């Protein structure tokens, strides 16, 4: 069995003395792969993402990293040309495909598919080909291959051409755009992306909505039916309850809780959000909704604090740097307008700190998750699992998690600031017993498909093709 993804389960940093330091990754894929055990003959193929990774590949035997640095997992890291990787990853995956699937373009001005785009697209093809060739080399006869996400949309078809004996799955962790938006892409590129994924035996998505959108795009771009015979599946990724609950009660989290309580002040309610400063997460509108709450309901002034963790993301792209700066600016403006000597309305942290995030989860009275569009959003699932007293969830209907959690959440249109402010007020005024009961139901739904089950279900669904 093989897994392919842009980011692998380990990364390397170069020390001042030139030594390499390995750091194990987290997330659903790492948790899921651990479920099959280190003796299953599995291989993880990933890309070298920085100087440390590239140095590790150069010292490794054929790109295979030392097992003692990967938790016993067999990992092959690809040293793809840095320019090719940058054009494929930043130029196409993060600046085109991400924007299409999350519907982020300001269409009067963008996108512009010019000669520069075509050059970057050639790099995206080369990047996918490197993965397909590595997988073809590593795979045993009839092996199962699980290819991950929008970075590798072309790899299934390329791998199928190299190794028709393999059982190939592709999983999309993002939303999938509806046909009218997907067809912003040049016609040949749209067809190539769909055809790439249709090289898999099975294409899977986080929700039925995203799976249906993919099928609709196939019909609109390629014609009725799916001639490849590719099966479409849905696997909703849940929170890892055992890990979260254990990790959330370790000493460093207790220390962060004490520091946060001091920042918040005694006997105040908390509205918590934890996000990367990713455009789709809608952090600015969330802050504006909180500002509207304080405007419409003066009784909440000095009695509630918005704990907002906005961890910088993709800062090598100018639009993300500008967005991060805007988040800071709006938070500062709210604090300047409403703050008092003893009360800071918005407690904003931008340095990534997982222990502090878990501390905020535990303190949350209300969790605010209001993305413009999101494949799933695990924060919406994690907070109810960890919250000490139970939390109310204000949730965007455009998050994949809405399908599973919407019944017990305060559901909002992510563009409607006034509506989100009303939902925050309703969530804050929910009686403690009702809040605890809702939180219990949310946690049960959130943990129904933990990462190991999510991963093994995909593997089981890749049964051999009929002969």
ZADREN-17043 format. One line per field, with one value per residue (C-alpha): residue in three letters; x, y, z. Coordinates in pm, 1 decimal, padded with zeros to 6 digits, m for minus. Example, Ala and Ser with C-alpha at 12.3 -4.5 7.8 and 13.67 -1.06 7.14 Angstrom:
residuo: [ALA,SER]
xx: [01230.0,01367.0]
yy: [m00450.0,m00106.0]
zz: [00780.0,00714.0]
END
This chain:
residuo: [UNK,UNK,UNK,UNK,UNK,UNK,UNK,UNK,UNK,UNK,UNK,UNK,UNK,UNK,UNK,UNK,UNK,UNK,UNK,UNK,UNK,UNK,UNK,UNK,UNK,UNK,UNK,UNK,UNK,UNK,UNK,UNK,UNK,UNK,UNK,UNK,UNK,UNK,UNK,UNK,UNK,UNK,UNK,UNK,UNK,UNK,UNK,UNK,UNK,UNK,UNK,UNK,UNK,UNK,UNK,UNK,UNK,UNK,UNK,UNK,UNK,UNK,UNK,UNK,UNK,UNK,UNK,UNK,UNK,UNK,UNK,UNK,UNK,UNK,UNK,UNK,UNK,UNK,UNK,UNK,UNK,UNK,UNK,UNK,UNK,UNK,UNK,UNK,UNK,UNK,UNK,UNK,UNK,UNK,UNK,UNK,UNK,UNK,UNK,UNK,UNK,UNK,UNK,UNK,UNK,UNK,UNK,UNK,UNK,UNK,UNK,UNK,UNK,UNK,UNK,UNK,UNK,UNK,UNK,UNK,UNK,UNK,UNK,UNK,UNK,UNK,UNK,UNK,UNK,UNK,UNK,UNK,UNK,UNK,UNK,UNK,UNK,UNK,UNK,UNK,UNK,UNK,UNK,UNK,UNK,UNK,UNK,UNK,UNK,UNK,UNK,UNK,UNK,UNK,UNK,UNK,UNK,UNK,UNK,UNK,UNK,UNK,UNK,UNK,UNK,UNK,UNK,UNK,UNK,UNK,UNK,UNK,UNK,UNK,UNK,UNK,UNK,UNK,UNK,UNK,UNK,UNK,UNK,UNK,UNK,UNK,UNK,UNK,UNK,UNK,UNK,UNK,UNK,UNK,UNK,UNK,UNK,UNK,UNK,UNK,UNK,UNK,UNK,UNK,UNK,UNK,UNK,UNK,UNK,UNK,UNK,UNK,UNK,UNK,UNK,UNK,UNK,UNK,UNK,UNK,UNK,UNK,UNK,UNK,UNK,UNK,UNK,UNK,UNK,UNK,UNK,UNK,UNK,UNK,UNK,UNK,UNK,UNK,UNK,UNK,UNK,UNK,UNK,UNK,UNK,UNK,UNK,UNK,UNK,UNK,UNK,UNK,UNK,UNK,UNK,UNK,UNK,UNK,UNK,UNK,UNK,UNK,UNK,UNK,UNK,UNK,UNK,UNK,UNK,UNK,UNK,UNK,UNK,UNK,UNK,UNK,UNK,UNK,UNK,UNK,UNK,UNK,UNK,UNK,UNK,UNK,UNK,UNK,UNK,UNK,UNK,UNK,UNK,UNK,UNK,UNK,UNK,UNK,UNK,UNK,UNK,UNK,UNK,UNK,UNK,UNK,UNK,UNK,UNK,UNK,UNK,UNK,UNK,UNK,UNK,UNK,UNK,UNK,UNK,UNK,UNK,UNK,UNK,UNK,UNK,UNK,UNK,UNK,UNK,UNK,UNK,UNK,UNK,UNK,UNK,UNK,UNK,UNK,UNK,UNK,UNK,UNK,UNK,UNK,UNK,UNK,UNK,UNK,UNK,UNK,UNK,UNK,UNK,UNK,UNK,UNK,UNK,UNK,UNK,UNK,UNK,UNK,UNK,UNK,UNK,UNK,UNK,UNK,UNK,UNK,UNK,UNK,UNK,UNK,UNK,UNK,UNK,UNK,UNK,UNK,UNK,UNK,UNK,UNK,UNK,UNK,UNK,UNK,UNK,UNK,UNK,UNK,UNK,UNK,UNK,UNK,UNK,UNK,UNK,UNK,UNK,UNK,UNK,UNK,UNK,UNK,UNK,UNK,UNK,UNK,UNK,UNK,UNK,UNK,UNK,UNK,UNK,UNK,UNK,UNK,UNK,UNK,UNK,UNK,UNK,UNK,UNK,UNK,UNK,UNK,UNK,UNK,UNK,UNK,UNK,UNK,UNK,UNK,UNK,UNK,UNK,UNK,UNK,UNK,UNK,UNK,UNK,UNK,UNK,UNK,UNK,UNK,UNK,UNK,UNK,UNK,UNK,UNK,UNK,UNK,UNK,UNK,UNK,UNK,UNK,UNK,UNK]
xx: [00000.0,00124.8,00024.5,00119.2,00089.8,00275.6,00362.4,00497.6,00496.7,00837.4,01022.3,01381.7,01549.1,01917.1,02092.2,02351.8,02622.6,02480.3,02320.3,01971.8,01685.7,01378.2,01033.2,00735.3,00418.7,00062.2,m00281.8,m00533.3,m00305.6,m00032.2,m00290.0,m00464.4,m00153.5,m00046.1,m00363.1,m00226.0,00098.5,00463.7,00480.8,00226.3,00483.7,00352.0,00537.2,00465.5,00580.5,00606.9,00794.9,01099.1,00966.7,01272.2,01650.2,01644.3,01427.5,01647.7,01960.2,01790.9,01705.2,02061.3,02203.4,01930.3,01947.3,01735.6,01528.0,01420.6,01449.4,01590.9,01314.9,01426.7,01342.7,00999.7,00849.9,00921.4,00727.8,00890.1,00905.1,01038.7,01091.1,01122.7,01379.7,01182.8,01352.4,01284.0,01151.6,00922.9,00791.0,00733.2,00544.2,00336.6,00265.1,00230.0,00160.3,m00105.1,m00215.4,m00244.2,m00307.2,m00539.9,m00690.1,m00740.4,m00901.0,m01132.1,m01254.0,m01301.0,m01453.0,m01216.7,m01153.5,m01249.8,m01375.9,m01371.0,m00991.0,m00896.3,m00812.0,m00589.8,m00480.2,m00189.1,00148.9,00281.4,m00000.2,00080.6,00444.7,00338.4,00092.1,00379.7,00554.1,00237.3,00236.2,00604.8,00546.6,00261.0,00469.1,00750.6,00506.2,00354.0,00696.2,00806.1,00483.4,00520.8,00874.3,00778.3,00450.3,00429.9,00207.1,m00159.3,m00078.4,m00328.6,m00226.7,m00402.8,m00320.2,m00405.2,m00554.7,m00553.8,m00173.6,m00182.1,m00492.3,m00306.8,m00110.9,m00383.8,m00409.2,m00030.1,00015.6,m00257.1,m00069.6,00253.7,00103.1,m00242.5,m00223.7,m00251.9,m00561.6,m00563.3,m00767.6,m00770.4,m00899.7,m00991.7,m00955.5,m01097.0,m01445.8,m01513.9,m01633.8,m01973.0,m01956.2,m02015.4,m01721.4,m01497.4,m01534.0,m01345.2,m01049.7,m00944.3,m01140.9,m00838.5,m00712.5,m01055.1,m01072.0,m00716.2,m00785.1,m01101.9,m00940.1,m00644.6,m00863.2,m01072.6,m00756.7,m00826.0,m01046.8,m01217.2,m01238.6,m01343.7,m01453.3,m01528.3,m01901.7,m02173.6,m02203.3,m01843.2,m01874.2,m02186.6,m02014.9,m01729.4,m01974.1,m02160.3,m01831.5,m01750.4,m02088.0,m02057.1,m01698.6,m01656.7,m02014.0,m02277.2,m02164.2,m01820.2,m01675.9,m01368.8,m01586.8,m01434.3,m01641.3,m01726.5,m01711.8,m01759.4,m01557.0,m01614.0,m01301.8,m01371.9,m01175.2,m00932.7,m01105.9,m00861.3,m00558.4,m00725.4,m00860.6,m00529.5,m00320.7,m00554.3,m00484.0,m00105.9,00089.9,00180.1,m00189.2,m00269.9,m00000.1,m00148.4,m00495.5,m00372.7,m00210.4,m00525.1,m00749.8,m00527.0,m00562.4,m00938.9,m01021.3,m01243.3,m01607.5,m01607.5,m01751.7,m01532.3,m01589.0,m01304.2,m01175.3,m00858.9,m00760.6,m00478.4,m00495.8,m00628.8,m00856.2,m01134.7,m01151.4,m01332.9,m01158.4,m01216.7,m01594.7,m01590.7,m01424.0,m01671.8,m01960.1,m01815.3,m01789.8,m02156.2,m02247.3,m02085.6,m02262.9,m02608.2,m02582.6,m02394.0,m02472.0,m02193.9,m01927.7,m01674.1,m01849.0,m01717.8,m01379.9,m01315.7,m01012.6,m00890.6,m00592.4,m00501.1,m00184.2,m00004.2,m00037.3,00126.0,00311.8,00518.3,00207.2,00137.9,m00241.0,m00199.4,00041.2,m00209.1,m00492.6,m00294.3,m00224.6,m00595.4,m00686.7,m00448.7,m00583.7,m00950.7,m00870.7,m00678.8,m00965.1,m01217.0,m00991.8,m00936.3,m01307.9,m01447.3,m01157.0,m01127.4,m00851.5,m00962.9,m01101.1,m00946.6,m01235.9,m01018.3,m00727.6,m00542.4,m00247.7,m00070.5,00213.6,00122.4,00100.3,m00094.3,m00098.7,m00245.6,m00508.4,m00615.6,m00629.3,m00863.9,m01076.7,m01114.8,m01213.2,m01459.9,m01819.6,m01879.0,m01677.3,m01692.6,m01630.6,m01753.0,m01555.4,m01656.3,m01608.1,m01428.5,m01381.3,m01456.6,m01309.7,m01182.2,m01180.6,m01561.9,m01530.6,m01241.6,m01373.1,m01685.8,m01468.0,m01224.4,m01436.9,m01448.8,m01797.0,m01949.9,m01958.1,m02208.5,m02101.9,m02164.8,m02105.4,m02103.5,m02337.1,m02051.5,m01825.2,m01825.4,m01878.0,m02224.9,m02358.4,m02276.9,m02302.1,m02562.9,m02852.8,m02693.0,m02509.2,m02615.2,m02587.7,m02489.8,m02445.9,m02072.9,m02123.9,m02398.6,m02226.6,m02552.0,m02680.7,m02354.1,m02373.0,m02726.5,m02606.0,m02322.8,m02574.4,m02802.4,m02506.8,m02384.9,m02730.6,m02788.4,m02844.7,m02553.9,m02742.8,m02868.2,m02519.6,m02367.0,m02626.8,m02570.8,m02195.7,m02228.7,m02424.6,m02177.5,m01884.5,m02052.9,m02111.1,m01761.3,m01587.1,m01801.7,m01533.0,m01188.6,m00879.5,m00790.8,m01142.8,m01151.3,m00825.7,m00907.9,m01251.1,m01082.7,m00839.8,m01116.0,m01314.6,m01028.4,m01120.0,m00965.7,m01121.1,m01338.2,m01142.1]
yy: [00000.0,00346.9,00700.8,01008.7,01367.9,01695.0,01715.5,01402.9,01267.5,01416.7,01741.2,01848.2,02163.3,02246.2,02338.4,02614.2,02347.3,02198.8,01902.2,01784.8,01763.6,01556.9,01661.1,01428.0,01565.8,01538.6,01540.4,01287.9,01113.3,01044.0,00916.2,00711.6,00544.2,00446.7,00236.2,m00022.3,m00079.6,m00048.2,m00411.8,m00368.5,m00291.8,00057.5,00345.8,00718.6,00927.8,01304.0,01610.6,01778.2,02118.8,02309.0,02311.0,02067.0,01819.4,01844.6,01781.8,01478.9,01338.9,01384.3,01184.4,00915.6,00593.0,00653.4,00912.4,00662.8,00829.2,00649.6,00456.3,00584.3,00940.1,00854.4,00654.2,00329.4,00439.2,00381.3,00730.2,00825.8,01199.8,01348.9,01621.0,01793.1,02094.5,02392.3,02612.9,02338.1,02277.7,02648.7,02694.7,02380.2,02442.0,02820.9,02904.4,02640.3,02444.5,02734.7,03027.1,02860.8,02530.2,02644.5,02966.9,02782.9,02524.1,02783.2,03034.7,03313.8,03504.2,03870.1,03790.5,04141.5,04125.2,03761.1,03494.5,03573.3,03260.5,03387.0,03256.6,03269.3,03042.4,02794.8,02784.6,02712.9,02450.0,02267.2,02260.1,02124.3,01844.0,01773.1,01768.6,01518.1,01307.2,01284.0,01142.0,00898.9,00766.1,00724.1,00543.1,00316.5,00225.2,00159.1,m00029.8,m00407.4,m00591.3,m00502.9,m00263.3,m00007.4,00357.6,00644.5,00979.5,01289.1,01621.0,01896.0,01909.0,01567.6,01576.0,01455.4,01174.3,00903.4,00905.8,00921.4,00631.4,00428.4,00458.2,00339.9,00066.9,m00054.9,m00334.6,m00097.3,m00011.8,00367.7,00600.7,00980.3,01181.4,01552.4,01734.1,02059.4,02146.0,02090.9,02387.9,02380.1,02359.2,02728.8,02826.4,02532.5,02638.0,02958.7,02733.6,02701.5,02418.0,02194.0,02242.4,02167.0,01847.0,01748.1,01791.1,01584.0,01323.0,01302.8,01213.1,00978.8,00774.9,00642.4,00343.3,00554.4,00929.6,01021.8,01342.9,01470.5,01527.5,01424.8,01788.5,01797.7,01454.8,01563.3,01883.2,01676.8,01452.8,01758.7,01902.9,01575.5,01582.7,01952.0,01936.8,01581.1,01487.0,01264.5,00969.5,00878.0,00658.5,00559.6,00365.8,00554.4,00503.9,00806.3,00781.8,00995.4,00972.2,01242.0,01290.3,01319.6,01437.4,01208.2,01215.6,00998.5,01199.0,01538.9,01467.2,01326.1,01603.7,01877.3,01783.5,01783.3,02035.7,02276.5,02316.1,02388.2,02657.6,02815.9,02808.0,03002.8,03262.4,03293.2,03331.9,03617.1,03784.2,03730.0,03831.1,03667.5,03570.9,03663.7,03452.8,03353.9,03333.8,03124.9,03082.3,02900.3,02927.5,02980.9,03322.4,03151.5,03365.5,03108.4,03105.9,03442.9,03579.2,03946.2,03903.4,03709.5,04003.2,04244.4,04027.7,04043.9,04421.2,04426.2,04218.8,04476.9,04755.2,04590.5,04450.0,04689.4,04456.1,04226.4,04491.9,04399.4,04060.0,03871.7,03833.1,03714.9,03484.0,03478.9,03269.8,03351.4,03167.3,03303.1,03087.4,03101.6,03421.3,03381.6,03496.0,03872.0,03834.1,03625.8,03874.9,04151.9,03947.5,03874.2,04246.8,04322.4,04073.9,04254.1,04593.5,04505.7,04349.2,04661.7,04886.7,04690.1,04709.4,05079.5,05148.9,04938.3,04848.0,04976.7,04977.3,04637.7,04476.3,04387.9,04284.9,04085.9,03873.2,03803.2,03564.3,03502.0,03270.7,02905.2,02723.3,02395.4,02375.4,02726.7,02631.2,02336.4,02565.0,02796.9,02497.5,02405.1,02760.2,02812.6,02908.9,02968.8,02843.9,03060.4,02870.6,03082.3,02991.1,03116.6,02758.5,02467.2,02101.6,01995.6,02216.4,02005.4,02296.2,02280.9,01917.9,01953.3,02230.3,02042.7,01737.8,01934.1,02212.6,02174.9,02313.6,02244.3,02501.8,02640.3,02626.0,02908.8,02736.6,02844.6,02648.9,02647.5,02427.1,02057.1,01996.0,02152.4,01824.9,01643.5,01919.0,02160.5,02024.2,02125.9,02440.0,02802.3,02804.7,03122.3,03256.3,03345.6,03670.3,03797.4,03993.6,04101.7,03743.0,03612.9,03875.4,03755.7,03395.5,03492.3,03658.4,03353.1,03123.9,03338.5,03346.4,02971.1,02829.9,02626.1,02296.3,02333.3,02430.6,02123.1,01895.5,02040.3,02013.1,01645.5,01573.3,01775.3,01580.4,01247.9,01346.7,01494.3,01173.3,00922.8,00877.5,00916.3,00939.8,00569.8,00464.6,00729.4,00594.6,00223.5,00273.5,00423.0,00134.2,m00123.4,00046.0,m00004.9,m00365.8,m00513.6,m00422.5,m00696.7,m00896.0]
zz: [00000.0,m00090.0,00004.8,m00196.9,m00076.4,m00116.9,00254.1,00419.0,00773.9,00854.9,00780.6,00836.5,00962.2,00920.3,01245.8,01279.3,01269.3,00950.3,01124.9,01025.5,01274.1,01189.8,01307.4,01280.0,01129.1,01251.5,01097.3,00974.7,00724.2,00979.9,01230.7,00965.5,00828.8,01180.0,01198.8,00955.0,01147.1,01043.2,00924.5,00644.0,00375.5,00313.6,00149.5,00176.5,m00121.8,m00060.3,m00181.1,m00026.8,00080.9,00200.6,00229.7,00521.3,00332.0,00023.0,00230.6,00387.3,00043.8,m00082.0,00206.9,00182.9,m00013.6,m00324.1,m00140.2,00127.3,00469.2,00775.2,00954.1,01295.4,01182.2,01040.1,01324.8,01142.2,00834.8,00494.2,00338.5,m00004.6,m00039.8,m00389.2,m00456.6,m00733.3,m00890.2,m00660.9,m00942.7,m01072.6,m00722.0,m00656.1,m00984.0,m00929.3,m00561.3,m00534.9,m00898.8,m00974.3,m00666.1,m00421.2,m00655.2,m00908.1,m00792.5,m00432.2,m00553.6,m00792.8,m00542.1,m00266.6,m00511.6,m00402.5,m00724.9,m00768.2,m01115.8,m01267.9,m01246.0,m01203.6,m01303.1,m01600.2,m01785.4,m01993.1,m02109.9,m01752.9,m01640.4,m01918.4,m01807.3,m01449.3,m01569.4,m01740.6,m01400.0,m01238.3,m01496.7,m01433.0,m01055.2,m01091.5,m01330.8,m01075.2,m00821.5,m01071.2,m01169.8,m00806.6,m00718.2,m01020.6,m00907.7,m00545.4,m00591.7,m00575.5,m00822.1,m00759.6,m00473.0,m00344.9,m00392.8,m00214.1,m00379.3,m00180.3,m00278.3,m00539.0,m00562.6,m00732.6,m00949.5,m01260.2,m01094.9,m01102.4,m01484.3,m01524.1,m01281.1,m01452.0,m01781.8,m01617.4,m01398.4,m01506.4,m01248.3,m00950.8,m00747.5,m00736.6,m00518.6,m00515.3,m00219.7,m00235.5,00096.6,m00045.0,m00162.2,m00532.6,m00735.2,m00909.7,m01291.5,m01363.4,m01143.6,m01238.3,m01601.3,m01529.8,m01608.7,m01973.4,m02132.7,m02193.2,m01836.5,m01687.2,m01893.7,m01798.1,m01425.1,m01436.6,m01658.1,m01421.2,m01124.1,m01340.9,m01389.9,m01040.6,m00967.7,m00704.1,m00639.6,m00286.4,m00114.8,00234.6,00176.3,m00065.9,m00178.3,m00301.8,m00464.0,m00650.6,m00766.1,m00911.0,m01096.6,m01226.3,m01357.1,m01533.4,m01708.2,m01799.6,m01927.1,m02055.0,m02143.7,m01979.2,m01771.0,m01637.9,m01914.3,m01711.8,m01470.8,m01177.3,m00864.6,m00650.0,m00269.6,00041.3,00363.8,00624.5,00835.5,01208.6,01509.0,01690.6,02029.9,02225.4,02115.5,02166.7,02514.8,02634.6,02478.3,02607.5,02970.6,02961.1,03173.9,02892.6,02806.3,03172.4,03168.6,02854.9,03013.7,03314.0,03085.8,02873.4,03178.0,03292.6,02951.0,02937.2,03293.2,03551.2,03487.4,03120.3,02841.5,02548.7,02174.5,02037.1,01684.0,01575.8,01209.6,00968.8,00803.3,00495.1,00276.0,00283.4,00666.2,00666.7,00974.9,00892.8,00861.6,01188.4,01360.8,01203.1,01327.7,01679.4,01645.1,01537.2,01843.5,02073.4,01884.2,01891.0,02244.8,02471.7,02762.2,02635.6,02665.0,02934.5,02970.5,02666.0,02495.3,02141.4,02160.3,01800.7,01695.9,01336.7,01247.8,00937.9,00627.4,00282.3,00363.3,00048.6,m00142.5,m00128.7,m00104.0,00213.7,00371.5,00300.5,00449.4,00766.8,00802.7,00762.1,01035.8,01272.7,01169.1,01228.8,01567.4,01668.4,01557.4,01767.7,02072.2,02020.8,01979.5,02263.5,02493.6,02849.0,03107.2,03236.0,02919.9,02584.0,02354.7,02110.6,02229.2,01904.0,01874.0,01545.5,01651.3,01601.3,01934.5,01943.6,02323.5,02340.8,02080.7,02296.4,02600.8,02409.6,02308.6,02675.4,02771.7,02486.3,02560.2,02189.2,01891.9,01579.2,01252.9,00961.5,00647.1,00305.3,00188.9,00351.5,00262.7,00620.6,00899.5,01185.6,01432.8,01431.8,01537.3,01780.9,02006.3,02127.6,02198.9,02419.2,02575.1,02953.9,03013.2,02673.3,02395.4,02148.6,01783.6,01535.6,01202.9,00839.6,00615.0,00361.3,00577.5,00498.6,00871.8,00836.4,00691.5,01015.9,01279.0,01142.6,01345.9,01677.4,01560.5,01514.4,01135.1,00948.6,00598.0,00608.9,00415.6,00649.6,00925.1,01092.9,01085.8,01233.7,01509.9,01593.8,01603.9,01840.6,02072.0,02066.7,02135.7,02425.7,02585.0,02556.1,02909.2,03043.6,03055.3,02696.9,02583.6,02750.1,02592.8,02245.3,02291.3,02383.9,02065.1,01857.7,02003.2,01926.7,01564.5,01536.1,01641.6,01451.2,01181.0,01345.8,01120.9,01143.3,01040.4,00765.0,00624.4,00652.2,00493.9,00185.7,00169.6,00201.4,m00075.7,m00321.6,m00395.9,m00710.0,m01042.0,m01194.6,m01450.4]
END
